[in-house]
């Protein structure tokens, strides 16, 4: 039946499904799998003919449509999205078979109603499994009186105006994410009797790894939040968060690598403002790249940590950062420099190099973190903070002291405003 028109004589075989594509012959593996799954009970339509076919009575018997597309079809994304909407309106499920299609395009099609997505070339059994999932009836909704399992932390009952702490690595591997994750956990556990509410935001949209450091899944809802912040309220934002050990609430990076300019300054600040309204501390892991919304976070942050190491690349990058901020008349003085893998107290030569680095850059290195060695990598691989994996690790102890100091300052300021 491959390549036949969907209007074929129904007496020969009722049509249960259709492929919709620019040229189905370019998807020969899909043809083979459709014949395996449906025999002669399927047809093929061009994208232009699909909308017209949905108006015909023959389309009423369709179970699903498989929309086959590649990167050339992205220019026609609006029409494909309309096909999916029309199919959904008639109760026909839509499956997208995509070859080299961008994640953003796929997200848009799933958002308008596509039921499933499978890559092309088709993995063995992928079409069969997708059809089975579409055929499986959705579970019945629970009675209105039944208690609902919470999907995330509850919205705070008052505006907390949480402390915003950003962490920005000025060189790759300088420990920014390690600091952000462990500082967030230490703050979440700093007070056993009255633990503060802490939210950790991973805003490295491309290579964010907080979900790996805490063994949390990446979720599609993150993209939906970031791409449409105007329609996001506090409840939906809170639902998007995941919880680590019932203490730390995490907004992970998106599941797909997305352009850093996907979000605007307003989008980022909307997310941050919602977090601040519901948490006592908001820790933001920033991308190493300086983007249009870096200024917004820098301006809003109570503390903006910049991690560096004792090497030439960190020195040069710090100098570039300072120059860029001053050129734009931004508050470069808000940067709080954190030296990772700092020399030990007994290393006189190393301490001298630290002093020389600070003097040459005309900065003050306020925090010096020791080398956590292999235990840092092991903790990250196991998806737990250092406090859980290596309590006595020297890096963990210093981050714990930093968290206690920040919490003490915050408590003093809060008491002063009462």
N, C-alpha and C positions, 0 to 999 in steps of 0.2 A: 504493500500500500504506500510505500515511500514515494514522496513527490506527488501523490494524488491530491486532487482538490477535496476540501472538506465537504463539498456538496454532492459527493458520490451517492449513488442509489442506496438508500438505507436498507433495502431488502437484502443486499449482499452482506452488509455488516453494519450494525449500528455504530456510530462514531462516539467513542467514549472520551477521546482526547485529541488535541491538535498540537502540532508544533507551529510556532510562529517565529519567522526569521526572515532576514534579508535574502538568504540563500541556504536552504537546508542541506544542500549537497556539500556545503563546507563543513558540516557537522556529521560526517559519516558514522562516527561511533554512536551518536545519538539516534540515528536511523536504525542501526542494528539493535540497540537496547530497547527502543520503542517497539520494534517488531517482536523482540523476545518477550516483552511484558504484555503487549496488547494484541499481537498477531496482526490481523487486518483491520482492527477496530480503531484506527487512528488516521488522521489526515494532516495535511500541511497547508498553512496559509502564509501569505506575505504579510508584512506588518501593515501595509496599506489596506489590505482586504480584511484584516481581523476585525476592525471596528464595524464594518458593514455586516460581517457575518454574525456578530452578536445580536443584530436586529432581526435575524431570520429564525424561524421556529426550530430549524435543525440544531441550533446552538443550545437549546434547552436541555438536551441530553448529555451535554459535555460534563465530564467529571473534573477535568483539569486541562490547562494549557501549559505547554513547555516553551518558554520564550528563549530562543537561542540567540546569543549576541556576542560580539567581540568589541575590541576597542574602537572600531570604525563606527559602531552603532551609538557611541556616546553622544555624537552630534544630534542624534534623533531621540535623545533620552525622554523628552517631553511626550512624544507620541507613544513610546513604549510604556511610560507611566500611565498614560490615559488608557491604554489597552488593559493594564492591570486593574485600574479602577473600574472599568466597565465589566471586566470579568468578575471582580469581587461583588459588584452590584447584582450580578445574576446568580451569585452563589457558586461560581466556578473558581476553583483554586488555581493560583498561578505559581509556576515553578520557573525560576530563572537559571538557565544554563549559560555560564559566562566564561569567556576566554580572554584573559588579559584586560579585564575591565577594572577600572579604578575602584578602590574601596568606597570613595564618596558616592560614586554612581550606584553601587550596589546598596549602600545604606539608603539612598533616596528611594530605590525601587522597593526595598523591604518596608520602608516607612509608609509608602502609599498602598501597600496591601499584598505584596508578594509573599507567598506562604513559605517557600523554601528557596535556597540557593545551593547549587552544586557547581564545582569548577569543571572546565573542559580543557583537555581531554578527560572524559569521565573515568573516575576510579572504578574498579570492579565492584559491581553491586550497588553503586551510589544511586543510580536512578531507581532501582528496585526499592532501596531503603527509603528514599524520599517519597515515593508513591505510597509505601506502607504508612509512613508517618502522616501523610495527608489524609489517608483513608481512616486512620485511627480517630474515633470520635473524641472530642474534647471532654474532659471530666466535667461532670455536672457541678454547677456553682453551689457552694455550701449555703444552707439556709441563712437568712438574714440575721437570725438570732444567734447563730453559731459564732464562737469567738474566732477572730481572724489572727493568723500568725503574723506578727509584725515583720515587715520587709526591711526595716532599718530603724535607727534610733528615733525616738519621738521628738517632735518639734518642742523646743524649749518653751516653758511657760512664761518666759520674759526675755527681753532683749539683753543679752549678756555683754555686748560690745567687746568681744574677745580680743586678746592681745594677738597681733599679727606678726609672725616671725617668718621671714623668708630666708632660704638658703640657696646660694648661687655659686656653683663651681666655676672658678676662673680658669681652670685647666682640666682636661679630662683625667679622671682617676684621682682627683684631689680630695675625694671623700665627702662630697656634698650630700649624696643620697644616704650614705651611711650615717652622717650627722643628723640629717632630717628625720630618718626613721627612728634612730635611737634616742634623739632628743625628745621626739613626740612621745615615745613609750615611757621615758623617764618622767616627763611631765604628767602623763596619765596616771602614774603610780607614785608621784612624789608625796602625796598625802594619803595615808591609808584610811584615816577616819573620814575625811571629806575630799575624795579625789576629784580634781577638776575635770571638766569635760574637754577633751582634746580631739581636734580634727586634723588629719594629715591630707593635704591636697597635692597630688602629683600633676604638675602642669607641664611636664616634659612630654608633649603630645606625641613625640616620635619614638624616643628611646626610654621613656619612663619605666623604672624597674622596681618601684615600691611594691607592686603586687607580687613580684618575685621575692623580694626581701621579707615579705610577711606571708608568703604562700596563700595569696588571695587570687581569685579568678578575675580576669578582665571582663567587663560587661558592656554589652551593646548600648545600654542606657546612658553610658557616659557620653558617647557621641551625640545622642539625642539631646542631652542636657546642653552640651556646648554649642550645638548647631542651632538651637532655638531657645536661647535664654529668656526671650521676651515672654514666652508662655510657661516658664517654669516658676512654680511657687515653692514656698519653703517645704511643704509636705513632699512634693515630688523630688526636691533636692535631697531631703533626708532619706527618702527611699532609695536613692541611688548610692548611698554610702554602704560600705561593708564594715563589719566589726571584727577587730582582732582581739581575741581573748576577753570579749565582753568589756573591754576598757577603751580601746583606741578605735576611732571611727575614721575610715579611709575612703577618699575619693581617688580611685585609681586612674592611671592613664588609659586612653581608649584602647580597644582591642586591636585596632589597625593603626598603621603608621599614617598620620595625618599631617597636612601642611601646617606649619606654625602660624601662618596667617589666616587659618580657618576661623580663628576667634579674634574678636576685637577687644580693645581695652574695656569697653562697656560690658562685653560678655564675661571677661575674667573678673571684673569688679563685682558683677552681679553674683557670681558664684562665691567670691570671697566675702561679700557682705552678708549673704545668707549663712555662711559658715560662722562668721563672727557673731551673728545674732543668736546663734544656738550653742556656741561653745566658748569656753573660757580662754582656750589657746587654739590658734589656727597656724599650723606649720605648713609652709608652701615650699615644695621642692621645685626650683626654677630650672628651665632649660639653660644649658651653657651659652647657647646663642642669645644675643640681645635682640629682642623683638619689639614691636610697637607698644606692647603692653608692659614691658619691663619698667618703663617710667611710672606707670600707674601703681604697680606693686611697690616699687621703691618709695614713692611718695607716701603711700598709705601705711607702709610697714612701721611697726614700733622698733623692730630690730631687723637689720638686713645683713646676714652673715655672708661673707665672701671667702670661700675656702681656697687656699693656695698651698703650695709645697715649697721646700727650700731648693728651688732649681731655677734655671734661667727662663724657661718657658712661662712659669708662674709669674716671675718678675715682669717679663715683657707684657704678658696679658693683663696684669694688674695695672701697669702703666697705661696701656691702651684704654682700659676701662675708665680710669681716672680722667684721662684726656677727653674721652667721648662724653662723659657726664658733665665735665666743666664746659666743654664746647657748647652743649645744649643748655647750660645754666641749670643743671639738675643737681640735687644735693649729694655730691660725692662724699661729703663728710658723714653721711648716714651709713656708709659701708663699715662693717665691723669685721676685721680680718681675722680669719681662723687659719693657723698654720697646722696642717696635718703632717703626721710623721715627724714631729718636732724632735730635735736631739735631746738626749737625756740630760739631767741636771749636771751630771759629772762630765759631760762632753764639753769641755771649755772651748775647743775650737769650733764646734757646732754652734754653741751659744753666741760666739763672736760673729759667725756668719748670719745668724738671725738678726742681730743688732745692725749689722751692715746692710742687710736687705731692707729693714725698716727705714733706716736713715736714707738710703738711696732712693726709696720711693716716697719719702716724707709721709710715712703712715705709722700708725701704732698697731702692733700685732697684739690684740687683747686676749686672744685665746690660743693656747698651744696644746695640741692633742698629740699624745704619744702614739707610736706605731702599735697597732693592735695585732699585727702579725697574722698568722694563718687562721686564727680563731675568727677574725672578721669575715674572711671568705667563707669559712665553714658555716658560720651563723647565717650568712646570706643564702648559701646553698640550701640550708635546712629551713629557711623561711621563718626565722625567729630573731628577735632583737638580741643583742649581746647580753642583756640582763638575764635572758632565759637560757642562753647557750654557754656563756662564760662570765659568770658573775664577778670574778676577781680580775678580769682582764683590765689592764691599765687604761685602755681607751674608754672602756665602759665606765670606769670610776671617774674619769675626767668629765665625761658627758653627764654623768649623774650629778657631779658638783655644779656644772653649768646649769642644769635644770633646776637644782635647788636654789641657786643664786637668782635665776630669772623669776622663779615662783615667789621668792622672798621679796624681791623688788615689786612684783605685781601686787602682792598682798599689802605692802606698805602704801602703794599708790591708791589701792582700792579703799583702804582704811582712811586715808587722808581725804578722800572725796566724800566720805559719809558725814 
